[in-house]
């Protein structure tokens, strides 16, 4: 059986735990509200507009599918459809970004696709761009193919 001193310590520890839990709950509520407010702002304020679509014919050179730039930061995303690829085809897709207006475009990502594609629709995921973006395609083997594409840019108003 617990003596009086042990009961007081137990009550004190329970009180401290309750205070800590209340502080944690308050902190979580504040941070979740802030995150939800920021997310809601971004979703409501971002407006996408088309910047290019059509069909691109690949060649053995690195050809530009889309090149786009603005003075203010923007977000770009798009799709390229590789459904026309066949066995023996090889296509290299590259993404370049420019961060400062004096800088040259820098390679951000490069991916090689070979043969017929079981999942041919390629999504260029939304990226925050400071100055300029360029997407290129180069077909290094096989008969030159046509690839449908469409790209969008989003800016906050």
Backbone torsions as a table, in degrees:
resi	resn	phi	psi	omega
1	UNK	NA	143.0	-175.6
2	UNK	-83.6	136.3	176.8
3	UNK	-80.6	177.0	-176.8
4	UNK	-60.7	-41.3	179.9
5	UNK	-62.1	-43.3	179.1
6	UNK	-65.3	-37.0	178.1
7	UNK	-66.2	-40.5	179.3
8	UNK	-63.5	-42.5	178.7
9	UNK	-64.0	-42.3	179.8
10	UNK	-63.5	-43.1	177.9
11	UNK	-64.3	-42.1	179.2
12	UNK	-63.1	-43.7	178.4
13	UNK	-63.7	-41.4	176.9
14	UNK	-61.5	-40.2	179.4
15	UNK	-65.3	-43.0	178.4
16	UNK	-62.7	-43.4	178.0
17	UNK	-60.8	-42.1	178.8
18	UNK	-63.7	-41.3	178.3
19	UNK	-63.8	-44.5	179.0
20	UNK	-63.5	-40.8	178.6
21	UNK	-65.2	-40.1	178.9
22	UNK	-64.1	-41.3	177.8
23	UNK	-64.3	-40.9	178.8
24	UNK	-63.8	-44.8	178.9
25	UNK	-61.9	-43.7	178.1
26	UNK	-60.9	-45.6	-179.8
27	UNK	-61.5	-45.0	179.5
28	UNK	-61.6	-42.8	179.6
29	UNK	-61.8	-44.5	-179.4
30	UNK	-63.6	-46.0	-177.7
31	UNK	-69.9	-38.9	177.5
32	UNK	-64.9	-40.2	178.0
33	UNK	-63.7	-41.3	178.8
34	UNK	-64.5	-45.3	179.3
35	UNK	-63.0	-42.3	179.7
36	UNK	-65.9	-39.1	178.9
37	UNK	-65.6	-41.2	178.7
38	UNK	-66.2	-44.3	-179.9
39	UNK	-63.1	-45.1	179.7
40	UNK	-60.6	-40.5	178.9
41	UNK	-62.6	-46.5	-177.8
42	UNK	-64.2	-42.9	-178.0
43	UNK	-66.9	-42.1	-177.0
44	UNK	-73.3	-31.9	-171.9
45	UNK	-94.4	-11.7	-177.7
46	UNK	-88.5	121.6	-178.3
47	UNK	-119.7	124.0	-179.7
48	UNK	-96.1	142.7	174.2
49	UNK	-134.5	148.7	179.5
50	UNK	-69.6	140.6	176.7
51	UNK	-121.3	-5.6	177.4
52	UNK	173.5	138.2	175.3
53	UNK	-157.2	159.9	179.4
54	UNK	151.2	-152.2	177.8
55	UNK	-125.4	130.6	-176.0
56	UNK	-109.3	131.4	175.8
57	UNK	-98.7	120.0	-177.9
58	UNK	-75.2	159.1	174.4
59	UNK	-141.1	-176.9	179.4
60	UNK	-81.3	-1.5	175.8
61	UNK	-99.0	161.3	175.3
62	UNK	-79.1	102.7	-176.3
63	UNK	-101.8	145.9	-178.4
64	UNK	-82.2	123.5	173.2
65	UNK	-83.9	-49.1	179.5
66	UNK	-147.8	139.5	173.4
67	UNK	-137.7	127.0	-172.9
68	UNK	-147.2	141.4	177.8
69	UNK	-150.1	157.1	176.4
70	UNK	-145.7	166.9	179.0
71	UNK	-78.0	-27.6	-179.1
72	UNK	-108.1	155.3	178.3
73	UNK	-57.4	148.4	179.8
74	UNK	-148.8	172.0	178.9
75	UNK	-121.4	131.2	-179.3
76	UNK	-120.6	144.2	173.8
77	UNK	-151.7	160.1	-179.8
78	UNK	-172.5	-176.9	-177.1
79	UNK	-135.2	141.3	170.4
80	UNK	-130.8	130.8	-176.0
81	UNK	-102.9	115.7	-178.8
82	UNK	-99.0	22.7	-176.1
83	UNK	-61.8	-20.9	-178.8
84	UNK	-83.8	-3.3	177.9
85	UNK	-67.9	145.3	178.9
86	UNK	-128.0	168.6	176.9
87	UNK	-57.2	134.6	-177.1
88	UNK	98.2	-13.2	178.1
89	UNK	-84.0	144.0	171.8
90	UNK	-134.8	128.6	-179.6
91	UNK	-128.1	135.3	175.6
92	UNK	-111.7	125.8	177.2
93	UNK	-111.3	133.2	-179.4
94	UNK	-127.7	147.9	175.2
95	UNK	-122.0	129.8	178.1
96	UNK	-120.9	146.2	176.2
97	UNK	-130.1	149.9	173.0
98	UNK	-117.5	126.4	-177.0
99	UNK	-94.6	-42.5	179.3
100	UNK	-117.3	149.1	-174.7
101	UNK	-63.5	-24.6	178.6
102	UNK	-84.3	-16.2	-175.9
103	UNK	-78.4	155.1	170.5
104	UNK	-80.7	164.0	174.0
105	UNK	-65.9	139.4	179.7
106	UNK	-116.0	141.3	178.2
107	UNK	-66.1	125.0	178.0
108	UNK	-101.4	-45.2	-176.8
109	UNK	-148.7	147.4	176.5
110	UNK	-141.6	133.4	179.1
111	UNK	-140.4	138.5	179.8
112	UNK	-106.0	133.6	177.5
113	UNK	-117.2	132.0	-178.4
114	UNK	-124.7	140.7	174.0
115	UNK	66.8	-176.4	178.4
116	UNK	-62.1	141.3	-176.3
117	UNK	-100.1	126.4	177.8
118	UNK	-74.1	-27.4	174.0
119	UNK	-126.2	85.4	-168.4
120	UNK	-80.8	-14.1	-176.7
121	UNK	-84.3	113.9	-177.9
122	UNK	-100.7	124.6	178.0
123	UNK	-99.8	118.9	171.6
124	UNK	-82.6	104.9	-171.0
125	UNK	-65.0	151.0	-178.9
126	UNK	-56.6	130.8	179.2
127	UNK	-132.0	141.1	173.3
128	UNK	-79.7	123.5	-178.1
129	UNK	-117.3	137.1	-179.3
130	UNK	-85.6	-45.2	-174.1
131	UNK	-125.9	-57.4	-170.0
132	UNK	-150.4	149.3	176.2
133	UNK	-131.7	146.9	174.9
134	UNK	-141.3	130.7	176.7
135	UNK	-115.1	129.9	-178.6
136	UNK	-126.0	157.3	173.2
137	UNK	-133.3	139.2	175.0
138	UNK	-135.1	126.4	177.2
139	UNK	-100.8	115.2	-173.6
140	UNK	-97.6	-11.1	174.5
141	UNK	-155.3	155.9	-179.9
142	UNK	92.4	176.6	177.4
143	UNK	-75.7	133.8	-176.7
144	UNK	-58.5	132.3	-174.6
145	UNK	-112.3	163.2	173.2
146	UNK	-103.1	138.9	-178.2
147	UNK	-128.6	117.0	173.9
148	UNK	-66.5	148.2	179.2
149	UNK	-150.9	160.3	168.8
150	UNK	-156.6	139.8	-178.5
151	UNK	-132.4	150.1	-178.3
152	UNK	-133.1	151.6	174.4
153	UNK	-122.6	142.2	178.1
154	UNK	-123.7	140.7	176.6
155	UNK	-137.9	149.0	173.5
156	UNK	-79.9	143.9	-177.5
157	UNK	-88.4	NA	NA
